[in-house]
């Protein structure tokens, strides 16, 4: 596979495609919006690469799949859903100013998708390359995971176009992550006339929050963080129901098992209260070993490029857990993911597109192993 001996990726063309995608808002779970977004992603791919993409229907919305033909060798992985509700664009429109691109989803992760497509467009031969852009990454990838795993195993190498880490570093490892909901059932009673007749679910929830927080092991990278709690109906009623939501991050499969077992073992402190739990560590950890070969290739291509492990999860967690070489953080360089100050650094778009093309060409040439030590 060779690179075209023409001008590098055109930033004006990338901005044109990025504006198109950003201005079609795509909040997770909004099936109408996601259909429009998937159509737009497929149109951009076809326009720039010359081959039609396929929409794969799911309960979460359409996923976009594209193949350059030939024996599968590398999967370009991303998502087109965003965390921003409809109407965000009106308040925070697409804008290019002072060397930055802003607008909902530019960093996470529409900018990465555009850079990936324009990078592939630099290649004379795209055989063996697949693109998969899913519709539900921001809400757990429950309806895309099987497809992601299928195509990752078929291809044998995965490049994930989530936003880069600080300073443009690639993401070489990720924590496993999940969420739990603890449901507490008590018994209602009048808070003034007969408080003792009730079973106070809020007090039980307070006990459970302290128990749950104790599951954390920050010394080995495990964080267990109660994040949202609710209880009660009126200020003069002993609450009969309470819920506690918990965010979990782990660095190893062993910690995943330990934390899940700890949640399963929660028991009530107050007589008459009941405790039930639902949830799991849905995204397994992405160990740094999974990215070692691909990171070595990236360092050979771009001396000095950095890699780092991060706490957030992505669909790369799934592919790495299968043992498929996976390198993440190849998307936009910028910051502010999921926030109003989200931005993409304009002068990095063309170099990142070039890196896409170089990495894909190197993978196609194979084998991945370079003999260089991993870090």
Residue, then its C-alpha position, 0 to 999 in steps of 0.5 A: x500500500x502506498x501513499x499518494x504523492x500529492x498534497x497532504x490532506x486539505x484542512x478546508x475539505x476536512x472542515x467542510x465535512x466536520x461542519x456537516x456532521x456537527x450541524x446534524x445533532x446526534x444525541x444518543x438514543x434519539x433514533x431520528x437524529x441518529x438516522x440523519x447522522x448515520x446518513x451523513x457519515x455514510x455520505x462523507x465516507x462515500x464522497x471521500x473514499x468512493x465506495x458506498x458504506x452500509x447502515x447496520x440497523x440496531x435498537x440504538x440507531x444505525x451503525x455505519x460500516x464500510x469496507x475497502x475490500x480484500x482480506x480484512x487487516x485493520x479496523x477504523x473504529x469510532x462512533x457518531x452519537x454525542x452526549x449533547x441534547x438537541x438544541x445545543x447547536x443553537x447555543x453553541x454553533x460550529x465555529x472556527x476562530x483563533x486556531x480552534x474549532x468548536x461546536x458540539x461533538x468536534x472533539x468527541x468524536x466527530x473530528x476524529x472521524x473526519x481525520x480518519x476518512x481524509x487520512x484513508x483518502x491519501x492512500x492509493x490502495x484501501x483494501x483490507x481496511x474497514x470502518x465501523x462508526x457506531x450509534x451507542x458508544x456514549x451509552x455503553x455500546x450495548x447494541x454494537x458490542x457484538x459487531x465491534x468484536x466480530x469485526x475486530x477479530x476479523x481484522x486483527x488490528x484496531x485503530x480507535x479515533x477517540x480524542x487524543x490525551x493531553x498534548x496529543x498523546x495517544x491512549x495506550x491503556x484504559x481502565x475498565x468502567x461500569x455503573x451500578x444502581x443500588x436500590x433500597x426498599x424500606x417502609x413508609x410511615x408518618x414522620x411525626x406521628x409514628x416514625x418508628x413504624x417505618x423503615x427509613x430507606x434514606x438512612x439505609x442508603x447512607x450506610x450503603x454509600x459508606x460501604x460502597x465507597x470503601x470498595x475503592x482501592x486507589x493505590x491499585x487504580x480502582x475507584x468506586x464513586x457514589x455519584x447520584x442518590x435519591x430518596x423520599x416523596x414528602x418531608x413528613x414521610x419516612x422514605x420507603x425507597x432510595x437509590x444510589x448510582x455508582x461509577x466504577x473504574x478498574x485497571x485489571x480483570x481481577x479488580x473487576x471480579x472483586x468489585x462486582x462480588x462486593x456489590x453482590x454481597x451488600x447487605x442491609x444495616x437496618x432491620x426490615x430494609x432490603x437492598x438489591x443491586x443491578x449493573x456491572x463493569x461493562x467495559x473490561x480494562x484495556x491493558x497497555x500490553x494491547x497497544x504495545x505493537x501499534x504504539x511502537x509503529x506509531x513511534x517509528x513513524x512519528x518520533x517523539x509521539x507520546x502515549x499514556x493510559x487514561x481512566x475513561x473507557x471506549x470501544x477499544x476496551x472491548x477489542x483489547x480484551x479480545x487480545x486484538x492489538x488496539x491503539x486509541x486516542x488517534x482522533x482530534x487533538x483538543x479538549x473539553x470532552x462532554x463540556x461546553x468548552x469542547x474544542x479541536x486544535x486546527x493545526x493538528x488536523x492535517x498531521x493526524x490525517x497523515x498519521x492515519x494513512x501511515x499507520x494503516x500502510x504500515x499495518x498492511x505491510x505487516x507484520x506489526x512487531x518491530x522488535x522495539x521495547x514497549x513502554 
